[in-house]
Amino acid sequence: MGDPRGTRRILVTGGSGLVGRAIQKVVEDGARLPGEDWPQRKNIHINDNVLHSAFEVGVRKVVSCLSTCIFPDKTTYPIDETMIHNGPPHSSNFGYSYAKRMIDVQNRAYFQQHGCTFTAVIPTNVFGPHDNFSIEDGHVLPGLIHKVHLAKSSGSALTVWGTGRPRRQFIYSLDLARLFIWALREYDEVGAHHPVSGRGGRGSVQEAAEAVVEAMDFHGEVTFDTTKSDGQFKKTASNAKLRAYLPDFRFTPFKQAVKETCAWFTDNYEQARK
C-alpha cells in the first residue's frame, strides 16, 4: 500500500480483516492525522516471522496490534500500559494472551539490541465494517448485530447471552485505523499505548445491545440467557497516555459508529464473515 505522504510503502498484515480494511480505507481517503479535520498458539510464530523479517530487511517502523485480554485477570482498574506483565491472564485465552504479551517483550528487545522502532497499540473491543459477525465465536458487538438481524428477519425475540451486566469498552475500527496511521508516522516510543474510545464507547453489554436494537429499528422482545457465562466482568482501560499525545482526538460517537456498522452488515449480509 502506498503512503500518500511520500514514496514509502506500508505493509498491513491481516489486510483483509476488520482493522486491516479500516487502515486501507483511511490511507486511501487521505490518512488524515489526529487533530486535522476528520471525515492460540500460532500467534507466537506469526510474531517471530513478522518482526524478524522486518528487522532483516530494515523496516523503519512496525506497529503491532495487541488486546486488552492480555492483562492480568486479577488486577486493579483502570488498567494501563505499565500493567501488562503483572500477573497471569484470564484462563479462557491464556495462550493467545501470552503470545500477544510477547510482542511487547520482543519490541523492547529489538530496540535494546538493534535500535529498532517496533511498538504496539492495545485497543479495547474493536468493531466496524468487515468484522467477524459470527454468533458463536465473534466478539460481543458484531455477534449482537447478527443476532438482531436474524431476530428482526424472523420476527422472533432477541436473546442476549449472559446477564448483560459486564462492562465493556469499544472502539470503532476507523478511529483505530486513524490512530494506527498516527502511531506509524508520529509515535516514536517503544512502549505500547491504549487507543481507548471516548466515554460514549463504554458501558454494559446490555447498553451495547440497546444501541444495536435502536440502530436496526428492532421492536421485538429482548431477553437475557443467564445460563450463559458473562466472562470477565470488566476490563476498564485508561487512555491517559494517548490523551497526553492527542488531547483533541475526536472519536466517532458510539451510536453513530454502531449505526454505520449495522448498515454495512445489512448491505453486505451475504458476503460478511459470519
Summary of the structure (lengths in Angstrom):
residues: 274
radius of gyration: 18.8
end to end distance: 27.1
largest distance: 60.5
contacts: 846
relative contact order: 0.17
helix: 43%
strand: 13%
